[in-house]
Amino acid sequence: MLLIDGTLVPGPHHVEAPCRHFPTCGGCQLQHVDDESYAEFLAQRITGALTQQKLEMPEVLPALLSPPATRRRASLRAEKQGKRVLIGFNEGESHRIVDMRMCSILDPRLFALVEPLRKLLGPMIKDRRAAGIRMTIVDQGVDLLLEKVEVEGFAAVEALNDFARDHALARLAIDDGYGPEPRWEPEGATVTLGGVAVGFPAAGFLQATPEGEAALLAEVQRIVGDAPLVADLFSGLGTFALPLSARAKVLAVEGARDAVLGLKAAADRAQRIMMVEHRDLFRRPLDIKEVDRFDAIVLDPPRAGAKEQMPALAASTRVQRIAYVSCNPSTFARDARMLVQGGWTLKSVLPVGQFRWSTHCELVAEFTR
């Protein structure tokens, strides 16, 4: 509230931002609000999208927020300015890098690499040029991918090896424009999903926080229940397919080749009753006959949603439950309207805040016949 004398009085849900880079850094936009308001904001993003599609409001479950300092994957930018190497997220709506000196969202194991990376990257980035840094925590440690860096000569190669060894990296890979090339990987990098270790591709996809993954999985398992035959569409490495396969027969469908190979090998090793299919669901969605083989459907599409798959799901006569995981309330609401028009009921929605203090919202929705 702004008083008549110009004094600004914080509102009842205002809190002091924990990070000194807020609000300049574009990594967080909402550090100034308390958890109650942030949870309400996430719920309103979903209900607002549903209202735009003229859908009846389902039960909106209490939002689950990941704690601070738990983000296990991040994409940072690095830039050389004279003798300095700046590393961090971009400013909001800008290409300027906020030189990261603290971070309230990253897992400490990721943030611990920021300062050493400044020294490593100095000789590998040309002045006023930018590079990319992608970090993910896997079973063996940190998987590090460096993009647009120049590794020339024996000294540069030795520097990479020393860095990887000194910081006990799970893998260090370089992408010079032709795809990731591992330079250090003492043993195959894996992530454990549903008790099964799955080979992790360089810069592969993993849910942003362990708490977020657990919340999404628990809700998916509740919705699927005891369904004996389940299809997991856009399955990725098997975040949902592998846990579900412990008690059901599962078809996992994914368009990314590396993820398919990793999931298939992991399922075979664990002797899970699972079929893994490499298929682009945007170009070749499951048809009605294929959909009607299953009792429940799980889908976790990218931000574009799953519009091409909706007609077959909407027309299904056998499927009784759908667990729709989404990272984009707008495309989710569009797809939900197609299901509701086909006779489905949107029963509940669970907001999940994995990207704490950002405007990014994830959800799990329950559809029933």
C-alpha positions in Angstrom: 0.0 0.0 0.0 1.3 3.5 -0.9 0.7 6.0 1.9 -0.1 9.7 1.2 3.5 10.7 2.2 4.9 8.3 -0.4 5.8 5.5 2.1 5.3 2.0 0.7 3.8 -0.4 3.2 4.1 -4.1 2.3 0.9 -6.1 2.1 0.0 -9.0 4.5 1.4 -11.7 2.2 4.7 -9.9 1.4 8.0 -11.4 2.5 11.6 -10.4 2.1 13.2 -12.1 -0.9 15.8 -14.6 0.2 18.1 -14.0 -2.8 20.1 -10.9 -3.3 19.7 -11.1 -7.1 15.9 -10.7 -6.9 14.2 -9.2 -8.8 16.8 -8.6 -11.4 17.5 -12.3 -12.1 15.0 -13.9 -14.4 15.2 -17.3 -12.6 12.6 -16.2 -10.0 9.7 -13.7 -10.3 7.8 -14.3 -7.1 10.2 -14.4 -4.2 8.4 -11.5 -2.6 5.2 -13.4 -1.8 4.6 -16.0 0.9 3.9 -19.7 0.2 0.1 -19.2 0.7 -0.1 -16.6 -2.0 2.3 -18.5 -4.3 0.2 -21.7 -4.0 -2.9 -19.6 -4.8 -1.2 -18.1 -7.8 -0.5 -21.5 -9.2 -4.0 -22.7 -8.7 -5.4 -19.5 -10.4 -3.2 -20.1 -13.4 -5.0 -23.4 -13.9 -8.5 -22.3 -13.1 -8.1 -19.3 -15.3 -7.1 -21.5 -18.2 -10.1 -23.7 -17.6 -12.4 -20.7 -17.4 -11.2 -19.5 -20.8 -12.2 -22.9 -22.2 -15.6 -22.6 -20.5 -15.1 -25.7 -18.4 -16.7 -26.5 -15.1 -14.3 -26.2 -12.2 -13.0 -29.5 -10.9 -11.8 -30.0 -7.3 -8.5 -28.1 -7.1 -6.3 -29.9 -4.6 -3.9 -28.0 -2.4 -0.8 -27.1 -4.3 2.5 -28.9 -3.5 5.5 -26.7 -3.5 9.1 -27.9 -3.8 11.4 -26.5 -1.0 14.1 -24.0 -1.8 17.5 -25.3 -2.8 16.2 -28.5 -4.3 16.4 -27.9 -8.1 18.4 -30.7 -9.5 18.7 -29.5 -13.0 19.5 -26.1 -14.5 20.5 -24.4 -17.7 22.8 -21.5 -17.1 24.6 -19.1 -19.5 28.2 -18.0 -19.3 29.9 -15.0 -21.0 33.4 -13.7 -21.0 33.9 -10.0 -20.5 37.6 -9.2 -20.5 39.2 -11.4 -17.7 35.8 -12.0 -16.0 33.5 -15.0 -16.7 29.9 -14.3 -15.8 27.7 -17.3 -15.0 24.0 -17.3 -14.2 20.4 -16.9 -15.5 19.4 -14.1 -17.8 17.7 -10.9 -16.5 14.0 -10.9 -17.0 13.1 -10.2 -20.7 16.8 -9.7 -21.5 19.9 -11.5 -22.7 22.1 -9.9 -20.0 23.5 -12.4 -17.6 23.0 -11.9 -13.8 26.4 -13.0 -12.4 25.4 -15.6 -9.9 26.9 -15.2 -6.4 24.1 -17.0 -4.6 21.0 -19.0 -5.6 18.0 -19.9 -3.5 16.6 -22.5 -5.8 19.6 -24.6 -7.0 20.6 -27.8 -5.1 23.9 -26.9 -3.4 25.7 -29.5 -5.3 25.0 -27.6 -8.5 25.7 -24.2 -7.1 29.1 -25.5 -5.8 30.3 -25.8 -9.4 29.6 -22.2 -10.4 32.8 -20.6 -9.1 35.1 -23.4 -10.3 33.5 -23.2 -13.7 34.5 -19.5 -14.0 38.1 -20.6 -13.9 37.7 -23.5 -16.2 35.8 -21.6 -18.9 38.0 -18.6 -19.0 40.3 -19.9 -21.7 37.5 -21.7 -23.5 35.2 -18.7 -24.3 36.1 -15.9 -26.6 35.6 -12.3 -25.3 32.0 -11.2 -25.5 30.9 -14.7 -26.5 28.3 -16.8 -24.6 28.4 -20.4 -23.7 25.8 -22.8 -22.3 26.0 -24.8 -19.0 23.5 -27.6 -18.4 23.7 -29.5 -15.1 21.7 -32.4 -13.8 22.1 -34.4 -10.6 22.1 -38.1 -11.5 22.8 -41.3 -9.5 26.6 -40.9 -9.8 26.8 -37.1 -9.2 26.5 -34.1 -11.5 26.1 -34.6 -15.2 27.6 -31.5 -16.8 27.2 -30.4 -20.5 29.2 -27.4 -21.8 27.9 -25.8 -25.0 29.7 -23.5 -27.4 33.1 -23.7 -25.8 36.4 -24.2 -27.6 38.5 -27.1 -26.3 41.8 -26.9 -28.3 45.1 -28.4 -27.4 46.4 -30.8 -24.8 46.2 -28.3 -22.0 42.5 -27.7 -22.5 41.7 -31.4 -22.6 43.8 -32.0 -19.4 41.9 -29.1 -17.7 38.6 -30.8 -18.5 39.7 -34.1 -17.1 41.1 -32.5 -14.0 37.9 -30.6 -13.4 35.8 -33.7 -13.8 37.9 -35.7 -11.5 38.4 -33.1 -8.8 34.6 -32.4 -8.7 33.6 -36.1 -8.9 31.4 -35.5 -11.9 29.2 -38.3 -13.2 29.9 -37.1 -16.8 31.3 -34.2 -18.6 30.2 -33.7 -22.2 30.9 -31.0 -24.8 28.5 -29.9 -27.5 30.2 -27.9 -30.2 27.2 -27.9 -32.5 27.2 -31.6 -33.4 25.5 -33.0 -30.4 26.9 -33.9 -26.9 30.2 -35.7 -26.9 31.2 -37.3 -23.5 34.7 -36.5 -22.5 34.5 -38.0 -19.0 32.2 -40.8 -17.8 33.9 -43.3 -15.4 30.6 -45.3 -15.4 27.4 -45.0 -17.3 25.3 -42.1 -15.9 21.9 -43.3 -14.6 18.8 -42.0 -12.8 16.7 -44.3 -10.6 13.0 -44.4 -11.4 10.7 -46.7 -9.6 13.7 -48.5 -8.1 15.2 -49.2 -11.6 18.4 -47.5 -12.8 17.9 -46.0 -16.3 20.7 -44.8 -18.6 20.6 -41.0 -18.7 21.3 -39.3 -22.0 23.5 -36.2 -21.9 21.2 -33.2 -21.1 18.3 -35.6 -20.9 14.9 -34.7 -19.2 14.4 -35.3 -15.5 11.7 -33.7 -13.3 13.1 -30.6 -11.8 13.1 -31.6 -8.1 12.8 -35.0 -6.3 9.8 -33.6 -4.3 8.1 -32.5 -7.5 8.6 -35.9 -9.1 7.3 -37.7 -6.0 4.2 -35.5 -5.9 3.4 -36.0 -9.6 4.0 -39.8 -9.3 1.9 -40.2 -6.2 -1.1 -38.5 -7.8 -0.7 -40.5 -11.1 -0.6 -43.7 -9.1 -3.7 -42.7 -7.2 -5.6 -42.0 -10.4 -4.5 -45.1 -12.2 -5.3 -47.2 -9.1 -5.5 -51.0 -9.8 -5.8 -50.7 -13.5 -4.2 -53.9 -14.9 -3.3 -52.5 -18.4 -1.8 -49.0 -18.6 -0.4 -46.9 -21.5 2.1 -44.2 -20.6 2.2 -41.7 -23.5 5.2 -39.3 -23.8 6.9 -41.6 -21.3 10.4 -40.1 -21.4 12.8 -42.3 -19.4 9.9 -43.9 -17.5 9.2 -41.5 -14.6 5.7 -43.0 -14.4 6.0 -46.2 -16.5 8.6 -47.9 -14.4 6.8 -47.4 -11.0 3.5 -48.4 -12.5 5.0 -51.5 -14.1 5.6 -52.9 -10.6 1.9 -53.9 -10.4 0.5 -53.5 -14.0 1.3 -54.3 -17.6 2.5 -51.1 -19.2 3.0 -49.8 -22.7 5.5 -46.8 -22.7 5.4 -44.7 -25.9 8.1 -42.0 -26.5 9.4 -40.1 -29.5 13.0 -39.5 -28.3 15.3 -42.4 -29.4 17.8 -42.2 -26.6 15.1 -42.2 -24.0 13.4 -45.2 -25.6 16.7 -47.2 -25.7 17.5 -46.4 -22.1 14.0 -47.3 -20.9 13.8 -50.5 -22.8 17.2 -51.7 -21.5 16.3 -50.8 -18.0 12.9 -52.6 -18.1 14.6 -55.7 -19.6 17.2 -55.7 -16.8 14.5 -55.3 -14.1 12.3 -58.0 -15.8 9.3 -55.6 -15.8 6.3 -56.5 -17.8 6.6 -53.5 -20.1 6.6 -52.8 -23.8 8.5 -49.8 -25.0 7.5 -48.2 -28.4 9.5 -45.6 -30.3 6.8 -43.4 -31.8 6.2 -39.7 -32.6 2.7 -39.2 -31.0 2.4 -35.8 -32.8 2.6 -37.3 -36.2 1.2 -40.8 -35.4 -1.0 -40.8 -32.3 -2.6 -44.0 -31.0 -5.8 -44.7 -32.9 -9.1 -45.7 -31.2 -8.4 -49.4 -31.5 -5.0 -49.0 -29.9 -6.3 -46.8 -27.1 -9.1 -49.3 -26.3 -6.7 -52.0 -25.3 -6.1 -50.2 -22.0 -7.8 -49.6 -18.7 -6.0 -46.4 -17.9 -3.9 -43.8 -19.8 -1.1 -41.6 -18.4 0.2 -38.8 -20.6 2.8 -36.2 -19.9 3.2 -34.2 -23.1 5.6 -31.3 -23.7 4.4 -27.7 -23.5 2.6 -28.0 -26.8 0.1 -30.4 -25.2 -1.4 -33.5 -26.9 -4.0 -32.2 -29.2 -3.4 -34.9 -31.9 -4.0 -37.6 -29.3 -7.2 -36.2 -27.9 -9.7 -37.4 -30.5 -8.9 -41.1 -29.9 -8.9 -40.6 -26.1 -12.2 -38.7 -26.2 -13.9 -41.5 -28.2 -12.5 -44.4 -26.2 -15.1 -46.8 -24.7 -12.8 -49.0 -22.6 -10.5 -46.5 -20.9 -12.0 -45.4 -17.6 -9.2 -43.3 -16.1 -6.8 -40.7 -17.5 -4.0 -39.1 -15.6 -2.9 -36.0 -17.5 0.4 -34.5 -16.4 1.0 -31.0 -17.9 3.6 -28.2 -17.7 1.3 -25.7 -19.5 -2.1 -24.9 -18.1 -3.2 -23.3 -21.4 -2.6 -26.3 -23.7 -3.9 -28.6 -20.9 -7.2 -26.7 -20.8 -7.5 -26.9 -24.5 -7.0 -30.7 -24.4 -9.3 -31.0 -21.4 -12.2 -29.4 -23.4 -11.8 -32.0 -26.1 -12.1 -34.8 -23.5 -15.0 -33.2 -21.8 -16.8 -32.8 -25.1 -16.2 -36.5 -25.6 -18.0 -37.4 -22.4 -15.2 -37.4 -19.9 -15.4 -35.7 -16.5 -12.6 -33.6 -15.2 -12.7 -34.6 -11.6 -9.6 -33.0 -9.9 -6.5 -31.0 -10.6 -3.3 -31.0 -8.4 -1.0 -27.9 -8.9 2.7 -28.7 -8.4 5.3 -25.9 -8.0 8.6 -27.5 -8.9 10.0 -24.3 -10.3 9.7 -22.4 -7.1 9.1 -18.7 -7.2 8.6 -18.7 -11.0 5.4 -18.4 -13.0 5.9 -21.9 -14.3 3.1 -24.2 -13.2 2.7 -28.0 -13.5 -0.3 -30.1 -12.7 -1.8 -33.6 -12.6 -5.5 -33.9 -13.7 -7.9 -36.8 -13.1 -10.4 -37.6 -15.8 -13.0 -40.3 -15.3 -15.9 -41.8 -17.3 
